[in-house]
Amino acid sequence: MSWADVYPWSIPETGRPVIRQVYDQVRGAIHAGALRPGGRLPSSRDLAVRLGVARASVVAAYDQLLAEGYAQGRTGSGTYVSQDLSGVMDVAAPTPASAAAPPVVPQRAHDMAAVAALAPSLEPQAFSNGRTLMDARAQDAWSVSTRRALRTLGPAHFGYSDPAGEPRLRAAIADYLRAARGVVCEPEQVIVTAGAQHAVDLAARLLLKPGDRVWLEDPGYANTWQALLAAQAQGVAVPVDRAGLIVQAGVAAAPDAKAVFVTPSHQFPLGVAMSMGRRLDLIAWARTAGAWIIEDDYASEFRYAGAPLASLQGLDGGERVIYVGTFNKSLFPGLRLGYLVAPRALTASLSGLRRLADRQPPTLTQAITLDFMESGQFAAHIRRRRLAYKTQRDALAEALRRRLGHVLEPDVPDQGMHLIAYLKDGRSDLEVEARAAAKGVLARAISPLYHDAPPRPGLLMGFTGFPAKAMDAGVARLAAALET
Ligand SMILES: Cc1ncc(COP(=O)(O)O)c(C=O)c1O
């Protein structure tokens, strides 16, 4: 009797590819020592019979084992366990549980696994936040830019390039930010990133040492808090009111903080704009404390009333503000392209850090975006979006007031991509979120975004991702959810 007759081959499970199961069986037998180097594997026909699977599945599994070096074929005489398995076995052999302690997963790994749970819903769904609409004209123009960019690609695009981004795109971004946001900068200060989140992460990793105290808005954007956690800095929750971050509260809590992360154009999540007085107070504090300001201007393009608000970076003159912006909101989130404007003292180091993380921004995406900007399509798209998003915002607010005015109080912002509908009747926003989800509506509770400040229950409702005519149906479903 051979080993193969006594080895406990198991019957394949349902729901897992058969080839994979056969492969695991044979590989397991090798690791368990049941199959020794040089030993002959059962013929594919025998093993197929024993496992009750098609012979082709066994042949495919053997091919995989041959490709990985577990097995060797001898023409005409079958398949054998490789003679030289030492390399494979050293790395891959599972040690008996009793002999080895399991690898210690650091606390930070657990923290970061929790961040993965914050992943957005994959399908656009009323009223998920941060979605955008590319109308037919924008999509056509994007296709034209893509084709044109492809035609211009040359050796410089196919190789490695500047981690800070393509010079012409950096110049176009600098021109745009000077005109639209009053940002004071030269193209060399612009670093192209994968988006606002990437820029925030780079700033946190460059500027902060473990344990450094940092002001964060309370309530605030969860991913910024998590980026600080990843950098092992200590977030200090600074409350927000209708004029934005309460600078004096920050000074009282942590006068010596090393940095502050703020969303002054459209506070996340409350949607308020920081008043000019607070902007000047914040800059004055940062100058005194020697602190950095990270200005997350993620949705600044979408201002629906009143004059555009001056950027903190422009007010400060660009010495201690890292200005962060993104094309992922002005165009579409899947693009993964954004930028930061660094003070001159930090430009080289941020560029170096970016290089270590992922080398450089993708050249093709940069070339397309540059073409889209230079052809005037970007400015035209923003103008059309601004009008459309305003209409969508108004449609959402109107539907909320009409259908749910007795339980919800929408706070309609002059800027941004979402509004907050506060709960009037003392219900838990988490409970409402769960009920809404059961009806296929996404209305995120804002209470988890509060840290030390007492939460005011409300729902965060994005209005940019869906046409105005879809708002009423979404609100009707929310109303049905609230009635159940
Ligand atoms: C406040 C804030 N900052 C940053 C981001 C991330 O933007 P990006 O997609 O460009 O990384 C978002 C996205 O929703 C945001 O709301």
The ligand as an SDF file (V2000), in Angstrom:
LIG
                    3D

 16 16  0  0  0  0  0  0  0  0999 V2000
  -12.7010   66.7510    4.5780 C   0  0  0  0  0  0  0  0  0  0  0  0
  -12.1680   65.8580    3.5130 C   0  0  0  0  0  0  0  0  0  0  0  0
  -10.8490   65.8170    3.3030 N   0  0  0  0  0  0  0  0  0  0  0  0
  -10.3220   65.0110    2.3770 C   0  0  0  0  0  0  0  0  0  0  0  0
  -11.0950   64.1870    1.6160 C   0  0  0  0  0  0  0  0  0  0  0  0
  -10.4370   63.2430    0.6520 C   0  0  0  0  0  0  0  0  0  0  0  0
  -10.3980   63.7000   -0.6320 O   0  0  0  0  0  0  0  0  0  0  0  0
   -9.6710   62.8560   -1.7670 P   0  0  0  0  0  0  0  0  0  0  0  0
  -10.7100   61.9680   -2.3730 O   0  0  0  0  0  0  0  0  0  0  0  0
   -9.1370   63.8550   -2.7240 O   0  0  0  0  0  0  0  0  0  0  0  0
   -8.5720   62.0690   -1.1440 O   0  0  0  0  0  0  0  0  0  0  0  0
  -12.4880   64.2050    1.7880 C   0  0  0  0  0  0  0  0  0  0  0  0
  -13.3430   63.3080    0.9870 C   0  0  0  0  0  0  0  0  0  0  0  0
  -14.5250   63.1570    1.2280 O   0  0  0  0  0  0  0  0  0  0  0  0
  -13.0290   65.0660    2.7440 C   0  0  0  0  0  0  0  0  0  0  0  0
  -14.3550   65.0980    2.9530 O   0  0  0  0  0  0  0  0  0  0  0  0
  1  2  1  0
  2  3  1  0
  2 15  2  0
  3  4  2  0
  4  5  1  0
  5  6  1  0
  5 12  2  0
  6  7  1  0
  7  8  1  0
  8  9  2  0
  8 10  1  0
  8 11  1  0
 12 13  1  0
 12 15  1  0
 13 14  2  0
 15 16  1  0
M  END
$$$$
